[in-house]
Amino acid sequence: MRNRIIAVVVLVVLVFLLVNLVTCIARGIGGSQGQAASESATAASGSSLVSTVNDQASQQAATIVPADQGVEDPWVPGGRFTTGDAELDQMVKDFCDSNSRDDLNAADNAFNVYCGAVWAEFVEREDNQYPTGPTWDITYAKQGLSGNGVNCYEQVAVAEYILKYFGYTEAYAEPCFILRQSGEYGDHGLLYVTDMDGRKCLCDPAFGANGWMLDADVYTVKLMDVGQDPSEFTIANFEEVVPAPWM
């Protein structure tokens, strides 16, 4: 009887030791796998971060203007700005510099200078009714900055380059057909822009300061194709793209 009791006790102890051994082995394996997974995730995260940084660096590099081109611009990477037209470069710089302040940031200065541009006297002329071609905005911006009054197309063309001067790289003046409260479409100029926080917006000069950075889809809009770059058509969900009636 006594021998049986001893045998049972020994068996229980052996079972207990075996269970502990298996548990320790399992924990060791699990810990190694967990550490490996964690290291793998960290490596993947690091790769993603490096990729993101590289993408941002590439995007920033794409906005940098060579030192022998454009004009000095304190608000953009590289310190140079160009519209692609030397005369307009200087006109934009002169207008922006004379209407901005060093103690304000780029966004605040952009807003103030934009307001100064769109509050100009509204004038319809024969040469500002029919924007045409891929560089229509350059032509209309030069007209708008000449001081002879502006219409909506000239307002948004000027505003496009004002915002680009202050670092809004994605800003496009667009001729549009906008749905009115009457149920009819009317032609109008709008500025589509991605703001500093990445939000898709539009600026409507018809409302002055109140038209600043509205939601990009606030209106029902048919984009007017006047021969501009189709890559500009991505900021808003346009109802459709239609040819300008004068094309």
KAZIPE-V572417 format. One record per helix or strand of 3 or more residues. SS is the DSSP state (hx for helix, st for strand). FROM is the first residue (numbers start at 1). TO is the last residue. Records with the same first field share a line. If there is no record, write none. Layout:
BEGIN
SS = FROM-TO  FROM-TO
END
This chain:
BEGIN
hx = 2-63  77-79  86-98  106-118  126-128  136-144  152-165  205-211  230-234
st = 171-179  185-194  200-203  221-225  240-243
END
